[in-house]
Amino acid sequence: MALGRSFEDMCAQMYYRGKMFGFVHLYNGQEAVSTGFIRLLQPGDAVVSTYRDHVHALSKGVPARAVMAELFGKTTGCCRGQGGSMHMFSAPHNFLGGFAFIGEGIPVATGAAFSSRYRHEVLKEASPSGGLDVTLAFFGDGTCNNGQFFECLNMAQLWKLPIVFVVENNLWAIGMSHLRATSDPVIWKKGPAFGMPGVPVDGMDVLKVREVAKEAIERARSGEGPTLVECETYRFRGHSLADPDELRKPGEDVDFKLCATLPCCIAFGLMCKFFGFFISYIMLKHSSLKGIIRKSKRSGCCR
Amino acid sequence: MLGVARRKIGLGTFSSPILGQVLQRIRPLGSVLPENYSTAAKEITVREALNSALDEEMSADPKVLLMGEEVGEYQGAYKISKGLLEKYGPERVLDTPITEAGFTGIGVGAAYYGLRPIIEFMTFNFSMQAIDHIINSAAKTNYMSAGQISVPIVFRGPNGAAAGVGAQHSQCFAAWYAHVPGLKVLCPYSSEDARGLLKAAIRDPDPVVFLENELLYGETFPVSAEALDSSFCLPIGKAKIEQEGKHVTITAFSKMVGYALQAAEILSKEGINAEVINLRSIRPLDRATINASVRKTNRLVTVEEGFPQHGVGSEICMSVIEESFEYLDAPVERIAGADVPTPYAANLERMAVPQVDDIVRAAKRACYRAVPMAAAA
């Protein structure tokens, strides 16, 4: 999470200095969702994301240097500079992109989950995870009004695919408020309409996200089928670095910020949960918070 | 190879009685040259050719699967996948809900993992609901991922006008898909084309758009023993010279190849020897064969069923100008569908789609043998 935040902040700096260009969408504020879910995955599991994919890639294990180089358009980037900010791909990490069109990644993720089941049942290949390889599809609140979302909820449940649909509901689709765009804004309730469980979770609390994620991923892995998880979160920056972000009220993020500023969240977690449990899943080798942040800044920054 | 294949339209195999009736109405006038090839082992319909290709490839590689509407229990909307569900089971022949965007994307996602899905569109008009996945998540991914992820997927189905199905069911998408880098676009004509090109498409590591033609499904063509072998495969990007000639080159694909061959026969009676090229592959286009032919004949007529603006003929014309300009003795003639949404009424539809006469007239114009339409001023 610390790496994700400092990485995104560095992207903003580089962008405004003209080193990065085009469309860049930052993940500031939503780190708990990425960490809470992706850090639970096995290497054979897959992640499909949207254009807001930098931190998802980092969580999945793509080296920060490779992601940053990609943003700079260099051949040392994970896609040799050919993909860019919105199209991060890494086959060794099973990170399947990086899609610009909202909703586009959902069928692709459903297909990856389909292939996981196919490989297990038709080709009789055993996965090292002991069950089915799981796919996570990340997308936003705006996507939940798109036809492809519903088509895939239907087919994933119909064919009992090992997928978790993770909604990062940050209440805003560029400048369109979720409440203005959606007839029924409660997204997790749409899961049961297709026969799958729908679960809401506080997306600013990494430990709560992890708890829900654990159950959903295990469900998928054991072949019980998909889950729809709605993470209530917030993005602290605009939709993209080119977004003037004039429509959101300035004080709106206060509630989210109280829980989500990095030191605060981690400290809160430290106080509320067992110390050992916390350390063991965030970063194994570091003993201090300052150490974590220092190391992430060093490894993440491009030299 | 050389000459016109003897064809008969197998009406009995059509599942829809309406289609059968309409096909009778638009059967080509006059008999086709019945050159019998005693060396040809067998005659099969395009439908049988496609079915056997699917069957053999699914049998050879367990990663090949078929997904689409009505492909399973209905035996295929046009019976192309007949018998496959019974043979391979519902895990490999999947009947989908009516969700083109969804199931096309699912096919693409599965292909990211090395499965080899064949996505069937009931007609390519419906592919427009899924075109984002064909282009953005299939065609472009190998490039965007710098070669990390290849997408060995085939999108197939009938393309172009059928008979009286109206504007929304009649469009030809060859030019649309051939426009996109990262896609391969194939258009078979005969049964041999259908078998060889579909097998090549399924074995290809990149996304392939395979444009069939509904009106050709029931047509019978002779196939050699070699073509019936399960290892048979045609190269992608290679056109076939159906008939050699020396006065004018006529390029065509899919159903128009048949029309071009008929036109060539009519022209030969007037002393014009036409060379008919069956393109087979729209992307990559076999520019070498086309240009070699034009350098020999010095005149070119391009034929396609789709709308004229930005069509396949435009690209062929440009290719010839770029590579063989000095060899042209006449402007390139372009025959395409009318620039209008396809009408429903049979007589209007006939006027909206190229007919044999149009090709004959264009060839004569290219040979400076045209009869003026209006009296001179």
Interface residues (C-beta under 8 A of the other chain):
Chain A: V48 C78 C79 R80 Q82 G83 H87 F89 S90 A91 P92 L96 G97 G98 F99 A100 F101 E104 I106 P107 V108 A109 T110 G111 A112 A113 F114 S115 S116 Y118 R119 E121 V122 L123 G147 Q148 E151 C152 N154 M155 L158
Chain B: P62 K63 L65 E91 R92 T96 P97 T99 A101 G102 F103 T104 G105 I106 G107 V108 G109 A110 A111 Y112 Y113 G114 L115 D132 H133 N136 S137 T141 Y143 M144 S145 A146 Q148 I149
